[in-house]
């Protein structure tokens, strides 16, 4: 429950920051985050196909 409260508080801070930032900055930051997450997903999928585990 405490984790959920902390996550919602962090989300509120981030959304508040985005609301005051210029639209072009928000879009650029969103694109960078989306590319980063996409790269991470591809790396994870490629690693699982080889059958190697990081653990």
C-alpha positions in Angstrom: 0.0 0.0 0.0 2.8 2.4 0.8 4.4 1.6 -2.6 1.1 2.6 -4.3 0.9 5.9 -2.4 4.6 6.7 -3.3 3.9 5.8 -6.9 0.9 8.1 -7.1 2.8 10.9 -5.4 5.6 10.6 -7.9 3.1 10.5 -10.8 1.5 13.7 -9.5 4.9 15.4 -9.3 5.8 14.3 -12.8 2.4 15.3 -14.3 2.6 18.7 -12.6 6.1 19.3 -14.1 4.9 18.3 -17.6 1.9 20.7 -17.3 4.2 23.6 -16.8 6.8 22.6 -19.4 6.5 23.7 -23.0 4.7 21.2 -25.3 7.7 20.7 -27.6 9.8 19.7 -24.6 7.1 17.3 -23.3 6.8 15.7 -26.7 10.6 15.4 -27.1 11.0 13.9 -23.6 8.2 11.4 -24.3 9.8 10.4 -27.5 13.2 9.8 -25.8 11.5 7.7 -23.1 9.5 5.7 -25.7 12.7 5.0 -27.7 14.5 4.0 -24.5 11.7 1.6 -23.5 11.5 0.2 -27.1 15.3 -0.5 -27.1 15.0 -2.2 -23.7 12.2 -4.4 -24.9 14.1 -5.4 -28.1 17.2 -6.2 -26.1 15.2 -8.3 -23.7 13.4 -10.1 -26.5 16.6 -10.8 -28.3 18.3 -12.1 -25.2 15.4 -14.5 -24.5 15.5 -15.9 -28.0 19.1 -17.0 -27.6 18.1 -18.9 -24.5 20.6 -17.2 -22.3 19.5 -15.9 -18.9 21.0 -12.9 -17.1 20.3 -14.6 -13.7 
